[in-house]
Amino acid sequence: MKNKTIGFCITGSFCTLSSILPVIEKLSADNKIVPIISYSVASFDTRFYKAHDFRCDLIQASKNNKIIDTIIEAEKLGPCNNLDIIIIAPATGNTLAKLTYGITDTPVLMATKATLRNNKPVLISPTTNDALSCAAKNLGLLLNAKNIYTVPLSQDNPTGKPFSAVANLKLLIKAANFAIKGKQLQPIYEK
């Protein structure tokens, strides 16, 4: 993927934040990255990351000093119509549920809605402890919606967390290339 403008949305699956930064950095080598973060990513200090530190690392990885962190800023993406694709990584179960039912109460969801209104692809990278239980219905509904695609996922700990699944970040860029062409990378679920 080259010369694209990518809205890269980040939601609060805090344990995976450090693993998405190399993907963003790789994408930013040949593309313009527009980082968009949820309110929880913008404000929560966790054992995985301090909010301020993550912001600094995101600015460096994306090569962009402007992070969209309000609904008002995210809404402007619709009329501007300048994104080629939105990637939500990680996409929490909460985000999947709200996206399924059209709830736009975070910058990530507003940016996604703005992109869908422009008939552009949205690539979700699910990472949630309830992917194979409560969030499974929402994931299924989203995958039947126009212009929504997923990064292939698998169980991260079948014995300890039997309903948890994470997207394979090694396949994120390949899945994004497929999504831009209007195709879903297969298989969706990996062993």
Backbone bond lengths (Angstrom), bond angles and torsions (degrees), N, CA, C in turn:
res aa  C-N    CA-C-N  psi(-1)  N-CA   C-N-CA  omega(-1)  CA-C   N-CA-C  phi
1 M - - - 1.445 - - 1.523 107.68 -
2 K 1.332 115.57 126.26 1.457 120.30 -179.39 1.518 110.43 -140.06
3 N 1.318 113.93 150.54 1.468 122.47 175.52 1.526 113.54 56.74
4 K 1.303 116.51 36.56 1.462 121.80 176.62 1.522 109.01 -107.71
5 T 1.321 115.10 155.94 1.464 121.04 171.21 1.517 106.44 -105.40
6 I 1.326 115.21 114.80 1.463 121.90 -171.31 1.517 109.60 -113.32
7 G 1.331 116.03 121.95 1.455 120.40 169.72 1.519 107.11 -81.73
8 F 1.323 117.22 114.03 1.466 120.25 -178.92 1.521 108.09 -106.35
9 C 1.329 115.51 107.00 1.461 122.56 -175.92 1.527 110.22 -97.07
10 I 1.323 114.80 137.47 1.464 120.36 -177.82 1.524 108.94 -126.89
11 T 1.337 115.44 125.32 1.458 120.91 178.44 1.526 109.36 -115.02
12 G 1.321 116.47 178.79 1.448 122.65 -164.55 1.504 120.72 -80.43
13 S 1.298 119.72 39.56 1.462 120.31 167.89 1.517 106.27 -86.99
14 F 1.323 115.19 79.92 1.460 122.22 -165.95 1.527 114.27 -60.21
15 C 1.328 117.39 -30.40 1.466 119.80 -178.24 1.525 112.24 -67.44
16 T 1.327 118.55 -14.97 1.468 120.72 -178.61 1.525 113.65 -106.74
17 L 1.332 117.99 1.23 1.465 119.66 -175.99 1.524 112.68 -59.14
18 S 1.319 117.40 -43.22 1.464 119.08 -178.13 1.530 111.91 -66.44
19 S 1.328 117.83 -28.15 1.463 119.81 -178.31 1.529 113.26 -79.23
20 I 1.322 118.09 -16.99 1.475 118.22 178.42 1.523 112.63 -87.72
21 L 1.319 117.11 -20.32 1.468 119.37 -178.66 1.534 112.76 -60.44
22 P 1.340 120.66 -42.06 1.471 118.99 176.57 1.538 112.82 -63.15
23 V 1.321 117.38 -33.07 1.467 120.84 177.80 1.532 109.56 -66.33
24 I 1.331 116.06 -44.24 1.462 120.34 178.33 1.525 109.91 -62.38
25 E 1.314 115.88 -43.14 1.466 119.84 179.85 1.528 111.21 -61.49
26 K 1.323 116.30 -41.74 1.466 120.17 179.06 1.531 110.55 -64.80
27 L 1.312 117.18 -44.59 1.469 121.02 178.52 1.525 111.83 -63.23
28 S 1.323 116.90 -35.64 1.464 120.21 -175.85 1.529 112.85 -72.26
29 A 1.316 117.57 -11.79 1.460 120.27 178.01 1.530 111.51 -65.27
30 D 1.344 117.13 -35.12 1.466 121.05 -175.97 1.523 114.09 -123.45
31 N 1.332 116.73 3.68 1.461 121.04 -175.39 1.518 110.07 -139.71
32 K 1.313 115.10 163.47 1.466 120.23 173.34 1.521 107.45 -92.99
33 I 1.315 116.61 125.35 1.455 121.94 179.22 1.525 109.11 -103.44
34 V 1.328 115.33 130.12 1.464 122.38 173.41 1.527 106.05 -110.02
35 P 1.348 118.25 100.05 1.460 120.05 -178.15 1.527 111.75 -75.66
36 I 1.327 115.26 134.45 1.463 122.74 -179.29 1.525 106.61 -132.16
37 I 1.326 117.26 125.93 1.458 119.20 -177.05 1.525 111.07 -122.96
38 S 1.325 114.24 150.01 1.464 120.31 176.71 1.523 109.41 -74.80
39 Y 1.318 115.15 166.12 1.466 119.31 178.72 1.522 111.93 -60.70
40 S 1.324 117.33 -36.99 1.471 118.90 -179.06 1.524 111.01 -67.18
41 V 1.317 118.24 -40.93 1.463 120.78 177.91 1.530 109.89 -65.59
42 A 1.325 115.88 -36.13 1.466 120.33 -179.08 1.524 112.89 -68.90
43 S 1.333 117.35 -26.22 1.461 117.63 -169.60 1.529 116.81 -125.71
44 F 1.325 119.93 -18.45 1.458 120.32 -174.53 1.526 112.12 -88.35
45 D 1.312 115.35 129.51 1.461 121.89 168.66 1.529 106.92 -93.48
46 T 1.321 116.55 124.06 1.464 120.56 -178.67 1.531 109.41 -124.81
47 R 1.316 115.76 177.42 1.471 119.61 177.90 1.526 111.09 -69.21
48 F 1.344 117.11 -14.43 1.452 120.81 -179.54 1.525 112.58 -92.09
49 Y 1.326 116.17 -34.33 1.466 121.07 -176.60 1.514 110.23 -159.69
50 K 1.296 116.05 145.50 1.468 122.22 167.48 1.523 105.89 -88.29
51 A 1.323 118.00 140.74 1.466 122.12 -176.17 1.529 111.70 -55.19
52 H 1.310 117.53 -45.82 1.465 120.91 -178.87 1.523 111.06 -64.16
53 D 1.311 117.38 -42.43 1.462 121.19 -179.44 1.528 111.30 -64.72
54 F 1.340 116.09 -40.46 1.465 118.60 178.67 1.522 110.49 -64.02
55 R 1.326 116.89 -42.21 1.471 120.77 176.92 1.525 110.83 -54.76
56 C 1.313 116.01 -47.91 1.473 120.94 -179.69 1.524 110.92 -61.26
57 D 1.335 117.29 -44.63 1.460 120.73 179.36 1.525 111.55 -66.76
58 L 1.333 117.03 -35.59 1.462 121.38 178.14 1.527 111.01 -67.14
59 I 1.317 116.90 -41.73 1.468 120.78 177.29 1.523 109.82 -59.34
60 Q 1.315 116.30 -43.82 1.460 120.74 -179.68 1.531 110.94 -66.37
61 A 1.333 117.93 -46.59 1.467 121.42 -177.60 1.527 112.00 -65.60
62 S 1.322 116.89 -38.91 1.466 120.88 -175.33 1.525 112.95 -86.77
63 K 1.332 116.67 -11.50 1.472 121.66 -176.30 1.522 110.83 57.23
64 N 1.340 115.21 36.53 1.457 120.94 -177.97 1.525 108.11 -139.04
65 N 1.309 117.29 122.73 1.460 121.68 -179.41 1.518 113.10 -79.07
66 K 1.308 117.75 -10.94 1.470 121.30 -176.68 1.518 109.86 -106.36
67 I 1.316 115.91 116.10 1.460 121.86 174.82 1.519 107.38 -107.05
68 I 1.318 116.43 129.16 1.467 120.36 176.17 1.517 107.65 -82.18
69 D 1.338 115.78 119.87 1.463 120.07 -177.84 1.521 113.04 -136.06
70 T 1.333 116.88 17.89 1.469 120.94 174.57 1.528 109.53 -133.56
71 I 1.307 115.62 154.53 1.464 120.77 177.08 1.524 110.39 -63.59
72 I 1.307 117.36 -37.89 1.468 121.16 -178.88 1.526 110.75 -61.34
73 E 1.333 117.09 -44.77 1.468 119.98 177.90 1.531 111.27 -66.80
74 A 1.321 116.71 -39.32 1.466 120.82 -178.43 1.527 111.66 -67.70
75 E 1.310 117.80 -34.91 1.472 121.32 -179.03 1.522 111.19 -61.80
76 K 1.312 117.47 -32.14 1.471 122.08 -178.76 1.530 112.36 -63.41
77 L 1.321 117.27 -19.81 1.460 120.42 179.72 1.527 111.97 -64.88
78 G 1.320 117.40 -26.88 1.464 120.73 178.66 1.519 112.29 -65.45
79 P 1.331 118.30 -61.40 1.462 119.80 -179.57 1.534 113.28 -62.33
80 C 1.328 117.54 -32.03 1.477 120.32 179.38 1.528 111.50 -68.95
81 N 1.323 116.60 -33.72 1.464 123.09 178.77 1.530 111.66 49.36
82 N 1.336 116.04 45.78 1.454 119.02 -176.19 1.532 114.38 -107.89
83 L 1.331 117.77 1.87 1.461 120.15 178.51 1.526 110.19 -94.40
84 D 1.324 116.47 138.34 1.464 120.97 175.30 1.521 111.19 -87.33
85 I 1.334 116.06 -26.99 1.463 122.04 -178.22 1.525 108.02 -162.31
86 I 1.325 114.63 151.11 1.473 121.73 169.30 1.522 106.44 -111.36
87 I 1.318 115.70 134.71 1.460 121.85 173.29 1.526 106.79 -118.14
88 I 1.325 116.61 127.59 1.463 121.38 175.61 1.521 107.20 -109.39
89 A 1.336 115.21 106.22 1.462 120.22 -177.54 1.527 109.36 -146.60
90 P 1.282 117.63 116.78 1.454 128.22 -3.38 1.534 111.33 -77.67
91 A 1.309 114.98 152.40 1.465 121.45 174.12 1.531 107.46 -106.62
92 T 1.318 116.02 108.70 1.468 120.87 -178.39 1.525 110.93 -74.02
93 G 1.325 115.96 164.91 1.463 120.55 174.64 1.513 111.51 -59.78
94 N 1.316 117.35 -36.78 1.459 122.03 177.88 1.529 110.64 -62.33
95 T 1.324 116.47 -44.69 1.466 120.87 178.79 1.520 110.86 -65.09
96 L 1.326 117.27 -41.98 1.470 120.47 178.10 1.531 111.00 -59.56
97 A 1.333 116.32 -43.64 1.464 120.51 -179.50 1.528 110.90 -63.15
98 K 1.310 116.44 -47.29 1.465 120.07 -178.66 1.520 111.34 -65.83
99 L 1.309 117.75 -39.72 1.462 120.91 178.11 1.523 110.79 -63.87
100 T 1.322 116.90 -40.36 1.460 121.74 179.16 1.522 111.35 -57.89
101 Y 1.311 116.74 -39.35 1.470 120.96 -174.71 1.522 113.63 -104.37
102 G 1.330 117.44 14.49 1.453 121.30 173.05 1.516 115.41 71.64
103 I 1.314 117.73 23.39 1.467 120.81 178.90 1.532 108.12 -82.76
104 T 1.320 115.96 129.07 1.472 119.88 -176.53 1.519 110.16 -124.18
105 D 1.319 116.36 66.39 1.463 120.45 -176.84 1.520 113.84 -107.71
106 T 1.328 117.81 15.08 1.465 121.92 174.64 1.533 108.09 -138.10
107 P 1.317 117.62 161.41 1.464 119.87 175.83 1.535 112.69 -59.05
108 V 1.334 117.36 -37.41 1.459 121.08 179.60 1.527 110.78 -62.32
109 L 1.312 117.00 -46.50 1.462 120.16 -178.88 1.526 111.87 -68.57
110 M 1.310 117.95 -37.30 1.463 120.16 177.21 1.526 110.63 -66.37
111 A 1.321 117.65 -42.33 1.467 120.75 178.10 1.526 110.74 -62.66
112 T 1.324 116.07 -39.35 1.460 120.63 178.98 1.521 110.50 -65.69
113 K 1.311 117.14 -45.61 1.461 121.28 177.56 1.531 110.15 -59.90
114 A 1.322 117.03 -42.93 1.461 121.69 179.71 1.529 110.97 -61.79
115 T 1.322 116.71 -37.97 1.460 121.31 179.89 1.521 111.27 -71.55
116 L 1.325 116.57 -42.57 1.467 120.05 178.74 1.527 111.27 -63.61
117 R 1.327 116.93 -34.97 1.470 118.87 179.96 1.526 110.86 -65.32
118 N 1.341 115.68 -24.12 1.458 120.55 178.09 1.529 112.72 -91.95
119 N 1.344 115.35 10.97 1.463 121.71 176.61 1.534 112.45 61.75
120 K 1.332 115.07 38.26 1.464 121.20 -179.95 1.529 108.90 -109.79
121 P 1.332 117.51 156.37 1.470 120.17 -176.94 1.533 113.54 -74.39
122 V 1.327 113.10 149.61 1.460 122.66 173.71 1.526 106.61 -122.94
123 L 1.325 115.64 124.84 1.460 121.25 178.07 1.514 108.27 -108.86
124 I 1.330 116.22 119.32 1.458 120.44 178.47 1.530 109.11 -100.73
125 S 1.311 114.80 142.82 1.454 122.14 179.29 1.532 107.25 -123.44
126 P 1.349 115.92 81.31 1.463 119.87 -173.36 1.526 113.51 -62.09
127 T 1.304 115.15 135.64 1.455 123.10 172.67 1.516 105.96 -145.50
128 T 1.333 115.46 99.25 1.451 118.87 -174.59 1.522 111.59 -155.65
129 N 1.308 115.44 144.13 1.466 121.04 179.85 1.525 113.13 -69.58
130 D 1.338 117.46 -13.67 1.464 119.50 -179.25 1.528 112.65 -117.96
131 A 1.330 117.09 27.12 1.469 121.34 -178.00 1.526 112.52 -59.70
132 L 1.329 116.95 -31.05 1.461 120.45 -177.39 1.525 111.59 -106.16
133 S 1.321 116.24 16.68 1.467 120.59 174.32 1.525 107.72 -133.12
134 C 1.296 119.01 -106.00 1.471 121.88 -175.27 1.524 113.76 -57.82
135 A 1.328 117.97 -41.99 1.463 120.83 -176.67 1.522 112.84 -79.13
136 A 1.317 118.59 -12.97 1.470 121.19 -177.53 1.523 111.67 -59.78
137 K 1.318 116.79 -42.32 1.472 120.79 179.11 1.527 110.02 -60.27
138 N 1.329 116.27 -45.80 1.456 119.72 -178.44 1.525 111.74 -65.67
139 L 1.312 116.58 -40.93 1.456 120.18 177.61 1.527 110.28 -60.91
140 G 1.323 116.10 -43.45 1.468 120.48 177.80 1.524 112.46 -61.20
141 L 1.320 116.74 -44.36 1.468 119.94 178.36 1.523 111.27 -64.49
142 L 1.319 117.22 -41.25 1.467 120.01 179.96 1.527 111.71 -64.10
143 L 1.323 116.72 -39.56 1.459 119.35 -178.94 1.525 112.73 -69.75
144 N 1.311 117.05 -12.41 1.461 121.33 174.44 1.526 112.07 -96.55
145 A 1.316 116.57 0.23 1.464 121.21 179.24 1.526 109.89 -90.23
146 K 1.296 115.36 151.80 1.458 121.68 179.58 1.533 110.52 -65.81
147 N 1.311 116.50 135.80 1.463 124.92 173.79 1.520 115.19 69.22
148 I 1.331 118.62 17.89 1.465 120.60 176.56 1.530 108.46 -116.82
149 Y 1.331 114.19 129.32 1.458 122.69 -176.38 1.527 108.35 -131.42
150 T 1.331 116.18 165.60 1.463 119.42 179.02 1.522 111.46 -130.97
151 V 1.302 114.04 151.22 1.459 121.23 169.08 1.531 105.26 -76.90
152 P 1.337 119.19 135.32 1.462 119.94 177.92 1.528 111.37 -53.65
153 L 1.334 115.17 142.77 1.457 120.01 -177.00 1.515 111.69 -130.70
154 S 1.327 114.69 165.51 1.458 121.03 177.89 1.523 108.86 -151.57
155 Q 1.334 115.36 166.63 1.460 119.85 176.70 1.527 108.83 -70.04
156 D 1.322 115.96 135.89 1.457 119.49 -179.48 1.526 112.48 -92.07
157 N 1.343 117.92 -23.29 1.454 121.59 -179.83 1.531 107.92 -156.97
158 P 1.339 117.63 76.33 1.470 121.01 -173.54 1.520 114.62 -56.66
159 T 1.314 118.62 -32.84 1.455 121.20 -179.14 1.522 111.53 -80.92
160 G 1.314 117.49 -49.83 1.464 121.53 -176.26 1.514 114.57 -79.53
161 K 1.340 116.81 -32.36 1.472 121.80 -179.50 1.526 108.04 -137.37
162 P 1.323 117.94 76.55 1.468 120.83 -170.51 1.530 115.43 -64.95
163 F 1.326 119.13 -14.88 1.464 120.69 -179.17 1.528 112.55 -105.59
164 S 1.324 116.22 -0.40 1.459 122.16 -177.05 1.527 110.83 -85.66
165 A 1.333 115.88 142.69 1.463 121.20 175.17 1.521 109.15 -145.97
166 V 1.312 114.57 151.48 1.466 120.94 178.45 1.518 108.63 -133.37
167 A 1.324 114.88 147.82 1.456 120.50 176.05 1.518 109.41 -75.13
168 N 1.306 115.81 150.54 1.459 122.10 178.35 1.532 107.75 -85.36
169 L 1.324 116.70 101.08 1.466 120.67 -176.60 1.520 112.80 -65.15
170 K 1.331 117.78 -19.79 1.464 120.16 175.64 1.529 111.13 -66.60
171 L 1.328 116.42 -20.58 1.467 120.95 -179.65 1.535 112.86 -102.18
172 L 1.317 117.73 1.51 1.467 120.50 -175.30 1.530 112.49 -60.00
173 I 1.305 118.32 -47.92 1.469 120.13 -177.87 1.533 110.61 -66.18
174 K 1.321 116.64 -41.03 1.471 119.92 176.74 1.526 110.52 -62.39
175 A 1.330 116.89 -42.73 1.472 120.91 178.36 1.524 110.99 -63.94
176 A 1.335 117.14 -36.62 1.470 120.96 177.51 1.528 110.92 -64.82
177 N 1.326 116.80 -41.15 1.464 120.26 176.41 1.521 111.36 -60.73
178 F 1.317 116.83 -41.92 1.462 120.79 176.46 1.527 110.45 -63.00
179 A 1.342 116.69 -46.47 1.474 120.98 -177.32 1.526 111.48 -60.06
180 I 1.326 116.96 -40.52 1.463 119.97 178.70 1.528 110.69 -62.19
181 K 1.324 116.78 -28.47 1.468 120.95 177.25 1.533 112.09 -88.72
182 G 1.353 116.43 3.24 1.459 120.26 178.99 1.517 113.69 79.36
183 K 1.338 116.95 25.73 1.461 120.71 -177.66 1.516 110.68 -126.52
184 Q 1.329 115.69 151.85 1.453 122.94 176.28 1.526 109.27 -96.66
185 L 1.335 117.02 125.93 1.454 121.70 174.57 1.527 108.79 -65.85
186 Q 1.319 116.62 132.58 1.460 122.45 -178.44 1.533 109.98 -115.46
187 P 1.311 119.79 154.61 1.455 126.65 -8.23 1.532 110.74 -74.81
188 I 1.314 115.46 152.46 1.464 120.16 179.99 1.520 110.60 -72.64
189 Y 1.318 116.20 -36.34 1.460 120.50 -178.78 1.512 108.95 -115.14
190 E 1.334 116.42 128.04 1.465 121.94 -178.74 1.525 110.03 -110.56
191 K 1.306 117.00 151.96 1.462 120.63 173.09 1.496 109.63 -86.62
